[in-house]
């Protein structure tokens, strides 16, 4: 909501005394209460009060069935989320019934990891709405975009909570049927608790209750859900049970480990066909060392085509996940970002996390304790932390394990890209991935990302980072380190890193 260009709703009805107000009133002329504000996005609901209870502040999302708004519950002055059914769908009895079923399904749930439904009703103009708790966090899609890679303990901690919510839902006879990253919210909590999960959107949930009479809301053979995360039985429109949700959890786990889906296709039919016919690749094939062999085995078990070969209940899946070595320590995680110094080693096979999981670092030699990471290199380019930056260069801290070599084109440091062909945004995204991988201790993949970023937009900052990583390879990376350091000095002639580079890599100059 933009506070610098706030307008007010026309003819707003006071939520307290129901008096009509003027066209530009900020406070009710009858009772003095502050009136809801309207942003300039043109949405007719923004700025209105729904059911005399909820002041709508901003539209924050839209789906096939309705819009989602941030609102404020007036009586308690509490932020909530309103889901409002599209007005044009009110005449569709099946859609209305499904919307009502969502409220009924979610209201059955009383679990700390399931979204809490507060209210359900009909607005003044006949629109149906559901009021639910507001979650101040990010969904898993955001984590995959901005915080990947995630450590194994952190992945287990997040997915364990998803399974705990599903176990409660399944016990209440509710099958979610649309698990995906956008429907899993993660929020921090005060007191140091991290990654508190809320499972959202039971909009197409199936209620399994033989005692309930009434027409089926889903036609036989009708498929609903998100194709990338559908179980094989869901993809072909077969009857579903709780094990369908567990397949979707397997897809989530696969994606959290590899940042990729187990199957790629261009159409919904293509995804459905692959879910039905193709075996998923082992996650280790897409990201070597990305997870333990035990977690990989569990992921592939959850992705079995045959429901009988999967974990049979969410509780079984949860027990198996928490029995993994990383699962037993996942609840001891910290929320602070951990910077892995160059030259230190992380305990294997777990990766350190860029945000939350505990990182076990082998004690470095005394001189290595002053070594800093590539973040320092970036800051040095800006002249912010020159002295600290290349401490590691001066110290010449060796890597306890040689960094695996990812082949780069010959003399890639000489690459020039015409200004009109540079892709600064793509380069920045790739560099951020590289930073995350570096902080997670995966130096080989970090280098690969930095090389991709350099190909898109060869900046002095990237040249310095690539030179620093090349230097860790010792003699094998000497030529590359010299080349990237020279490129850095050529493109940033006033760099504060010049003196440190000269001491760490004699003979490097700014000339190319």
C-alpha positions, 0 to 999 in steps of 0.5 A: 500500500502506497502511503504517499498517494493515499485517496479515500473511498467515495461515500464510505459508510462508517464502520462504527456508526454506519453514518454516510460520509463525504467524498473526501472525509478522513474521519466520520463526521458523526463519531470521529472514527478514522475511515478506511483508506483507498489506494489508487489501484482502481479495485472497487473493494479497496477502501470499503468495509466488508460485512461491517467488520473488515476494512479492505486495504490492498489487493495482494493476489488473485486466483481463478476463484477470487481475489485476496486482500489485506484487510483490518478487522476493525473491532480488534484492530487486527490485520487479516486476509480476505478471500473474496469470490469473483462476482461473476462466479456467484451465479455458478452454483458449483463454484459457490459450493466449492468456495463454501467447501473451502471455508468448511474444510479449513474450519475443520483444521486446528493446527499451528501449521495450517492457516486459521479461518476466522470468518465466512460470510456474505458481503453487503453486495452479495459477494462471498468472503473468507477471512483468515489469519494474516501471515507475515512471511514469504512463500516457498517460491520466494525462498527458492528464488532468493534464499536457495540453496537451503541446508538439509536440516532447514529443508527437513524442518520446513517439510516436517511442518507441512507434513504435520499440517497434512497429518491433522488435515487427513485425520479430519478427512481433508485432502489438500490436492494443491500443494505447491510452493505458493501454498506454503508460507514461511514466517519468522517469529519473535523469540528466535523461532525460525521458519514457522510454516503455514499451509494455505489454500484448501480451495480445491480440498476434497472432504472425505466424509461418507456421512455427508450427503449431497452432490459431488462437486467434482465431476468424475474424471475431472482433474484439478490442481497444479500439473507440476505437483500432481500425483499420477492418480490425480493426473488421470482423474482417479479417486484420491486418498491422502497418499496423493498429497504425499506425492506432492510433498515429494515434489516439494522436497525434490525442488527444495533440494535441486531447485528444479522440478522432477519433470519438465514440460511445456503443457499441462498434458506434458506434465501429466504424462511424465507423472504417469509414465517417467521415473523421476531422476535422482536429485543427486544427478541434478545437484551432486552433493545436494542432499544425503543418500537417505533423503534422496531415497525418501524423496524417490520413495514419495515419488513412486507411481504406485501409492502403495510404495510411498509412505502410507500416512503423513505421520509415517513420512514425518517419522522417516524424515525426522529419523534422518541424521540431519532431521535430528538436529534440524530443530537446533537451527539458528536464524542468523545468516552464516558466512562460511570463510574461505578456507573453512570446511563445512561438515558433510554431507550437510550443507551450511544454510544461508539463513537458518540452519546450524553450520558446523565449521572445522576450526581453521588455523589461527591465521585463517580466522581473519579470512573473509568471504566474497561478500568482502570482495564485493564491498571492496569494489565499492570502497567500503571494506578494502582492508578486510576484503583481501585479508584472505588474499594476503594470508593465502589461506589454502582450501582444505579440499581443492575446489572442483574445477568447472571448465571455463572457456579459454581466457573468459576474463577477456570477454567483452559484451556490447552495452546493448547486449548486456543483461544486468538483471540476469547477471545480478540474479546469477551472482546472487545465486552464486553468493548463496552457493558460496555461503552454503560452502558449495564453491564449485557451483558458486564459481559456475554461477559467477561465470554465467553472470560474467558472461551476461554482464562482465563487471569488475565485482564479478572479476574480483570474485572469480579471481578469488575463487580461482586462487583457491585452486592453487597452481591449477587456478593461477592463470585464471586468478591472474586473468580475473584480477587483471580484468578487475584492475583494468575495469576498476582502476581506482579499486581499493583491492589493488595493493592486496592483489599486488601482494597476493598475485605478483605480476598482475597489472591492470593492462590486458 
